[in-house]
């Protein structure tokens, strides 16, 4: 059953104004950070794109079972059945039914605890002050993040037991092998889709003995540690495991002494790609180029959003000034929001344009020339059409 505690706090207009000045300075710093991020992102996108296109022209598909000395230092592509070296294992609970082709094992431990949720509702007052009503709600729930009840706003009646010694953890395979090529763990562990690991009653009892408490298997993949899974008590736990498996993989990189490594391109960007399944080099490079484009747009969006928030912070003090009359403050915030949006479009777009001129000068100049030429043609076309109409209209009036 959930219960709650409500707290009302007041903040004066002067205190809010001082806070907005801090926001002004933080906003200026965030604007600079957003500019750096946007400029860096364009450069990173260009370098990665050039490296991938360079790699696509250099790569050679080989047989991973027949390595020859002339392959040293070359960018190669290969694929085939994946043999996992040293499948992941949880030493705390030996005997888990981890498949031989498992690349990754995740142990999730959840505990039944009191949790605190906070909600706030702020209302502006005449004169610029502010009243905030904060509601702290408490309920028992399963969580894999231990909640120290000493940090609760109202710990009385919501005491959690001490944290257990068993925590959620991940375990990775030691590596893998395709033919005669050995793949390091960092390339192997991400392969495959995560799915639940089925458990047996015997294994659940062994896990319970290790935990030193009664245990029950629930839904075939979760071990409940406690007296009753239907009526859990504070401190009860539930444990489940997820694995990733992969039967085959494809890779693009270089082979050094039989070991797979990333290949350094001319501009310093390293190419090292491993994907689950059998894929051609063309498909892998096309996927990487598409991923680079997506990442570039996501970083642009992040940079522009950060810049918009920064400008809102810089202009925030104007809204606080207007809050002497709350209605006026809301109007001021609407106006400053539009100003922040316009500034973001102008400055953010300008930074991206300058970055393009810096990193892609020939393409940028070509685009500018094309735009200028189109504008010139449209202007000539417009004048050519408007001239006769204006003369005809003049003749009619006389």
C-alpha positions in Angstrom: 0.0 0.0 0.0 1.3 3.4 -0.9 1.4 6.4 1.5 2.6 9.9 1.0 4.0 12.9 2.8 3.5 16.5 1.6 5.8 19.5 2.1 5.2 23.1 1.2 8.1 25.5 0.7 8.2 29.2 -0.3 10.9 31.1 -2.2 11.1 34.8 -2.3 11.4 36.9 -5.5 14.9 38.0 -4.5 16.1 34.4 -4.0 14.6 33.4 -7.4 16.3 36.4 -9.1 19.7 35.4 -7.6 19.1 31.9 -8.8 18.4 33.1 -12.3 21.7 35.0 -12.4 23.4 31.6 -11.7 21.4 30.2 -14.5 22.6 33.0 -16.8 26.2 32.1 -16.2 25.6 28.4 -16.5 23.6 29.0 -19.7 26.5 30.9 -21.3 28.8 28.0 -20.5 26.3 25.6 -22.0 26.1 27.7 -25.2 29.8 27.4 -25.6 29.7 23.7 -24.9 26.9 23.2 -27.5 28.9 25.1 -30.1 32.0 22.9 -29.5 29.8 19.8 -29.7 28.2 20.8 -33.0 31.5 21.7 -34.6 33.2 18.5 -33.4 30.3 16.4 -34.5 30.5 17.6 -38.1 34.3 16.9 -38.1 33.8 13.4 -36.6 31.1 12.6 -39.2 33.3 13.6 -42.1 36.4 11.7 -40.8 34.3 8.6 -40.1 32.6 8.8 -43.5 36.0 9.2 -45.3 37.5 6.3 -43.4 34.6 4.0 -44.2 34.7 4.9 -47.9 38.4 4.3 -47.9 37.9 1.0 -46.2 35.2 -0.1 -48.6 37.7 0.4 -51.5 40.6 -1.5 -49.7 38.8 -4.5 -48.1 39.4 -8.0 -49.4 37.4 -11.0 -48.5 39.5 -14.0 -47.2 39.1 -17.5 -45.9 39.6 -17.3 -42.2 40.7 -20.9 -42.1 43.7 -20.3 -44.4 45.8 -17.3 -43.2 48.9 -16.3 -45.2 51.7 -13.9 -44.3 50.7 -11.4 -47.0 47.5 -10.6 -45.1 49.5 -8.8 -42.4 48.5 -5.1 -42.2 45.7 -5.4 -44.7 42.0 -4.6 -44.3 40.2 -7.9 -44.6 36.6 -9.3 -44.4 35.7 -12.8 -43.3 32.8 -14.7 -41.9 32.0 -18.2 -40.6 30.9 -20.3 -37.6 31.8 -18.7 -34.3 33.4 -20.8 -31.6 33.2 -19.0 -28.2 36.3 -19.2 -26.1 35.6 -19.3 -22.4 31.8 -18.9 -22.2 30.7 -16.5 -19.4 30.2 -18.1 -16.0 28.8 -16.9 -12.6 31.2 -18.2 -10.0 28.7 -17.5 -7.2 26.3 -20.0 -8.6 28.2 -22.8 -10.4 26.4 -25.1 -12.8 24.3 -22.6 -14.6 23.0 -24.1 -17.9 24.9 -21.5 -20.0 25.1 -22.5 -23.7 28.5 -23.2 -25.2 27.9 -20.4 -27.7 27.0 -17.8 -25.1 28.8 -14.6 -25.5 27.4 -12.7 -22.5 25.6 -13.5 -19.2 23.7 -11.1 -17.1 22.7 -11.7 -13.5 19.8 -9.5 -12.3 19.1 -9.3 -8.6 16.0 -7.5 -7.4 15.0 -6.8 -3.8 11.6 -6.0 -2.4 12.1 -2.6 -0.8 10.4 0.7 0.1 10.8 3.1 -2.7 10.3 6.9 -2.8 8.9 8.9 -5.6 8.8 12.7 -5.7 6.4 15.0 -7.5 6.4 18.8 -7.4 3.9 21.4 -8.3 5.0 25.0 -8.3 2.7 28.1 -8.3 3.8 31.7 -8.7 2.6 34.3 -6.3 1.9 38.0 -6.8 5.1 39.9 -6.0 7.4 37.3 -7.7 7.5 34.7 -5.0 7.0 31.0 -5.5 5.2 28.2 -3.6 6.2 24.6 -4.2 4.2 21.7 -3.0 6.3 18.5 -2.9 4.7 15.1 -2.5 6.8 12.2 -1.4 5.1 8.9 -2.2 6.2 5.6 -0.6 5.4 2.1 -1.8 7.0 -1.4 -1.7 8.3 -2.5 -5.0 10.8 -4.8 -6.7 14.0 -2.9 -7.6 17.6 -3.8 -8.7 18.8 -0.5 -7.2 19.2 -0.6 -3.4 17.3 2.2 -1.7 18.9 3.5 1.5 15.9 4.6 3.6 18.1 7.0 5.6 18.0 9.3 2.5 14.2 9.3 2.4 12.4 12.6 3.3 10.2 10.6 5.7 12.2 7.5 6.8 9.9 6.7 9.7 7.7 3.8 8.8 9.7 3.2 5.6 12.8 1.5 6.9 14.6 -0.8 4.5 16.8 -3.7 5.6 20.6 -3.5 5.0 21.8 -4.0 1.5 22.5 -7.6 0.5 25.9 -8.8 -0.6 24.6 -10.2 -3.9 24.3 -7.6 -6.7 23.4 -7.5 -10.4 26.4 -8.2 -12.5 27.4 -9.0 -16.1 29.9 -11.7 -17.3 31.5 -11.8 -20.7 33.0 -14.6 -22.8 36.8 -14.6 -22.9 36.8 -14.3 -26.7 35.9 -16.2 -29.8 37.3 -17.8 -32.9 36.3 -17.9 -36.6 38.5 -20.3 -38.5 42.1 -19.6 -37.5 41.3 -16.0 -36.3 40.9 -15.2 -32.6 38.5 -12.4 -31.7 39.0 -10.4 -28.5 36.3 -10.4 -25.8 35.2 -6.8 -26.6 34.2 -7.8 -30.1 32.5 -11.0 -29.0 30.4 -10.0 -26.0 28.0 -7.7 -27.8 27.0 -10.4 -30.3 23.5 -11.9 -30.1 20.2 -10.9 -28.7 19.6 -11.2 -24.9 17.0 -13.8 -23.8 16.1 -15.4 -20.4 18.0 -18.4 -19.3 15.7 -21.3 -18.2 16.4 -22.7 -14.7 15.5 -26.0 -13.1 14.0 -26.7 -9.7 17.2 -28.4 -8.6 19.3 -25.3 -9.6 16.8 -23.0 -7.8 17.2 -25.0 -4.6 21.0 -24.8 -4.9 20.8 -21.0 -5.4 18.6 -20.7 -2.4 21.1 -22.7 -0.3 23.8 -20.4 -1.4 21.7 -17.5 -0.3 21.0 -19.1 3.0 17.2 -18.7 2.7 14.2 -20.6 1.3 13.7 -20.4 -2.5 11.1 -21.1 -5.1 11.3 -21.3 -8.9 8.9 -18.8 -10.5 7.9 -18.9 -14.2 10.8 -21.2 -15.1 13.4 -18.5 -15.1 13.3 -16.6 -11.8 14.4 -17.8 -8.4 12.4 -16.2 -5.6 14.3 -16.0 -2.3 11.8 -15.7 0.6 8.9 -17.5 2.3 6.1 -16.7 -0.2 6.4 -15.5 -3.8 2.7 -14.4 -3.7 3.2 -12.3 -0.5 6.8 -10.9 -0.6 8.3 -9.3 2.5 10.8 -6.5 2.8 14.3 -7.9 2.0 13.1 -10.8 -0.2 14.9 -11.2 -3.4 14.4 -12.6 -6.9 17.2 -13.6 -9.2 17.2 -14.3 -12.9 19.7 -14.7 -15.7 19.8 -13.5 -19.4 22.3 -14.7 -22.0 23.3 -13.7 -25.5 24.3 -16.5 -28.0 25.8 -16.4 -31.5 26.5 -19.3 -33.9 28.2 -17.3 -36.7 29.8 -13.9 -37.2 31.3 -11.6 -39.8 34.2 -9.3 -39.3 36.1 -6.4 -41.0 39.5 -5.4 -39.7 43.1 -6.5 -39.7 44.7 -9.8 -38.5 47.9 -9.5 -36.5 49.6 -12.8 -35.5 46.3 -14.6 -35.9 44.4 -12.1 -33.7 41.7 -9.8 -35.0 42.3 -6.0 -34.5 40.9 -2.7 -35.7 42.5 -1.4 -38.9 43.9 2.2 -38.8 42.9 4.2 -41.9 44.8 7.1 -43.4 43.0 9.8 -41.2 43.5 7.9 -38.0 39.9 6.5 -37.7 40.1 2.7 -36.9 37.8 0.2 -38.6 36.9 -2.8 -36.5 33.4 -4.3 -37.1 32.0 -7.6 -36.0 28.4 -8.6 -36.6 26.4 -11.7 -35.7 25.5 -13.8 -38.8 27.0 -14.1 -42.2 27.2 -10.7 -44.0 29.1 -9.5 -47.1 31.7 -6.7 -46.8 29.4 -4.4 -48.8 26.5 -5.0 -46.4 28.7 -4.3 -43.4 30.1 -1.1 -44.8 26.7 0.1 -45.9 25.4 -0.6 -42.4 28.3 1.3 -40.8 27.8 4.3 -43.1 24.1 4.4 -42.3 24.9 4.2 -38.6 27.3 7.1 -38.9 24.7 9.2 -40.6 22.1 8.4 -37.9 24.7 9.1 -35.1 25.5 12.5 -36.8 21.9 13.6 -36.9 21.3 12.5 -33.3 24.3 14.5 -32.1 23.1 17.5 -34.1 19.7 17.2 -32.4 21.4 16.9 -29.0 23.6 19.9 -29.7 20.7 22.1 -30.9 18.6 21.0 -27.9 21.4 21.8 -25.5 21.8 25.2 -27.2 18.1 25.9 -26.9 18.0 25.0 -23.2 21.1 27.2 -22.7 19.5 30.2 -24.3 16.4 29.7 -22.2 18.7 29.7 -19.1 20.5 32.9 -20.3 17.1 34.7 -20.7 15.5 33.1 -17.7 16.0 36.2 -15.5 13.6 38.2 -17.7 10.8 35.8 -16.8 11.7 36.1 -13.1 11.5 39.9 -13.4 8.1 39.6 -15.1 6.8 37.2 -12.3 6.1 40.2 -10.1 2.8 39.8 -11.9 2.6 36.1 -12.7 0.6 36.6 -16.0 3.3 39.0 -17.3 6.0 36.5 -16.4 4.3 33.8 -18.5 4.1 36.1 -21.4 7.7 37.0 -21.1 8.7 33.3 -21.0 6.8 32.7 -24.1 8.6 35.5 -25.8 12.0 34.5 -24.6 11.3 30.9 -25.7 10.7 32.2 -29.2 13.9 34.3 -29.0 15.8 31.2 -27.8 14.4 29.1 -30.6 15.4 31.8 -33.2 18.9 32.1 -31.7 19.3 28.4 -31.7 18.4 28.1 -35.4 20.7 31.0 -36.4 23.7 30.3 -34.3 23.4 26.5 -34.3 22.8 26.4 -38.0 25.6 28.9 -38.5 28.0 26.7 -36.5 27.0 23.6 -38.6 27.5 25.7 -41.8 30.9 26.9 -40.8 31.9 23.4 -39.8 30.9 22.2 -43.3 33.0 25.0 -44.8 35.9 23.9 -42.6 35.7 20.1 -43.1 34.0 19.9 -46.6 35.1 23.1 -48.4 34.7 21.9 -51.9 31.3 20.4 -51.4 30.2 23.6 -49.5 31.4 25.9 -52.2 29.7 23.7 -54.8 26.4 24.0 -52.9 26.8 27.7 -52.4 27.5 28.2 -56.2 24.5 26.0 -57.1 22.2 28.0 -54.7 23.5 31.3 -56.0 23.0 30.1 -59.6 19.4 29.0 -58.8 18.7 32.3 -57.1 20.0 34.2 -60.2 17.9 32.1 -62.6 14.8 32.6 -60.4 15.4 36.3 -60.3 15.8 36.5 -64.1 12.8 34.4 -64.7 10.7 36.5 -62.3 11.8 39.7 -64.0 11.0 38.3 -67.4 7.5 37.3 -66.4 6.8 40.5 -64.4 8.0 42.9 -67.2 5.2 42.3 -69.8 2.5 42.2 -67.1 3.5 45.6 -65.8 3.6 47.1 -69.3 0.2 45.8 -70.1 -1.3 47.1 -66.9 0.2 50.5 -67.6 -1.2 50.5 -71.2 -4.6 49.8 -69.8 -4.6 52.6 -67.4 -3.7 55.2 -70.1 
